[in-house]
Each structure stands twice: as C-alpha cells, then as structure tokens.
Amino acid sequence: MSFVSSALISFLRTFVFETVSVLVLPLLLSMSGIWDSIAVAEFMATAMTAFFLWHKQKQVFAL
C-alpha cells in the first residue's frame, strides 16, 4: 500500500497541485501569485503527506 501512497503523492505534487497553483494564484495575486504557486504546491504536498502518515499511523496502532 505504501507504493500507492508514494505514487499518488508524487502525481498530485507534480501535476495537480502545481498546475492548479500556477493557474489559480496569478488570478488572485497577479504576478506574485506565479512566484508563490510553487510554495503553495509544496505546502499542499506536505499536507497530503502528513495526512497519509497520520492515516497509516492510525492503522498500525489499531492492531
């Protein structure tokens, strides 16, 4: 199951989070939104990773 989580985080980080950030943030923040988009995408990937770790920890300690 961990390889699925890893692949999903990698896909979301590379394609989904960065694409959405690059398309949406410039509309909200003009030129600075382009520069902030990578940081926002990295933050979303970190949050997703934390969620997967929390979920996995819950499964391990439930046994």
N, C-alpha and C positions, 0 to 999 in steps of 0.2 A: 504494500500500500504506500510505502514511503516514496517509491519512484513515481507514482502517480501524483502525489503531492508536489514533489520536486518539479516534475514536468509542467504541472498546472501553474505553479508559482512562476516558473521561467516564462511560460507562454503569456501569462497575464502581465508580467512585468515588461516584457519586450514589446508585445503587440497591443494589448488592450489599454493598459494604464498610460503608456507613453503616447499612444495615438489619441486617446481621449483628452489627455492633458494638453497636448500640442494643439488640438482643435478647439477646445473649450476655453482654456485660460486666456489666450490672446483676445477673445471676445469680451472677457470680463475685466482684464487688467491691461489691455493694449500691449505695448512692446515688452513690458516687464513680465507679462504672462508667458511669453515664449521662454524667457530665461528661467522662470520659476517652474515650468512644466516638468523638467527632469527631476527636480527635487520633490515635487508633488507625486510624481510617478514612483519614485523610490520610497517615499513615505507610505504610499498605498501598498507597495510590495512588502514592505516591512510589517505593516499591519496585517496583511494576509498571512505572512509567515508566522507572526505571533498567534494568530487565530488557529492555524494548523498545529502549532506546537502545543497550545492550550488544549485543543481537542484531543490530540494524541496523549498528552499527559493525563487527561481525564480518563481515557480508555485504559491506560496502563495501571493507574491506581484503583480502578474499579475492579480489577481482577483479584 
